[in-house]
């Protein structure tokens, strides 16, 4: 039996948080990475540079950064272990403008003692912003760990809560992503 070959493409767009690298595997979004992001794959794994598969992703990110979109509706390819995928699914269930603790996510997964494992899975989320790992905070309410940097996490949370200056672009300002 012949192994299937995955086709990857990527593009880089601008955002209020710096350049974002979008990666598609077989035409489906499989990565959204910030510059200097922890656990960012090597550039050579991103495939050819081609913006073609990213139109809907870019449109929804533009709307999100403009303050007009609160929930993404995109097909996603989340490659990881079954546990990681269960954590990432929990992230998708955190509403815009709200936060959850690592412990709350572990509890929701039926394993209250797994908050550290939840944190590790959260940190390996391959599709930042859209799979909102920035909405997870420490038990004390502190901003702990974020692959894109704590400054970006703080700015994303401030943006979603409507606090002025959260994103560097006021809601409705039409931040350009190209």
Buried (B, 14 or more C-beta within 10 A) or exposed (E): EEEEEEEBBBBBBEBBBBEBBBBBBEBBBBBBBBBEBEEBEEEEEBBEEEBEBBEEBBEBBBBBBBBEBEEBEEEBBBEBEEBBEBBBEBBBEBEEEEBBBBBBBBBBBEBEEBBEBBBBBBBBBBBBBBBBBBBBBBEEEEBBBBBBBEEBBBBBBBBBEEEEEBBBBBBEEEBEBE
